[in-house]
Amino acid sequence: MLILNKENFDEALNGNFLMLVDFYADWCGPCRMMAPIVEGIAKDLEGKIVVAKLNVDDNPDIAARFQIFSIPTFILFKNGKIEEKIIGAVGKEGLLEKITPHIKD
């Protein structure tokens, strides 16, 4: 899983691929609940999607840029553009429901 910060965020976003970014904070209970789910999705969809995490406390400018007002928030980027924004601890099925239609086999 890719860990994003202000140094590598824009470069990572500019890749020609599908990327799910988990906007989280260490103190956030729902974020901690979703962490193993996100890791599982990263393993299950390896080679089809890039999964990354961004700590909003450490990167407030990026969080503000994408209007992250509630965490966890998951944004699915394709070729650097937002495809889906998922807010809250939606569980594995909730994430996969939004991600799967964007994956090309």
C-alpha positions, 0 to 999 in steps of 0.5 A: 500500500502506498503512503501519500504525503505532500511530497509524493501526492501529485506525482502519484495522482498523475499516473495512468491508472485507477487509484483509491486514496483513503483519507484518514487520521490515526485517532479516528475510530471508523478509520481504524475499523476500515484499515484492515478492509482497505488493506484486504482490497489492496491485496485482492485487487493488486494489479488492477488498482493502486491503493494509497493512504493519506493522513489528513492531520499530517497533510491538511492542505491536500485534505482541504484541496479535496474538501475532506470534511469527514473521515474516513473519506475514500476517493477513487481517481482515474488518470488523476481525476475524481471518479467516486467519493465515498464518505464514511465507514462503508465496509468492504461491500460498500467500497467494492460496489463503488470501485468494481465498475471502474475496473477494466479486466 
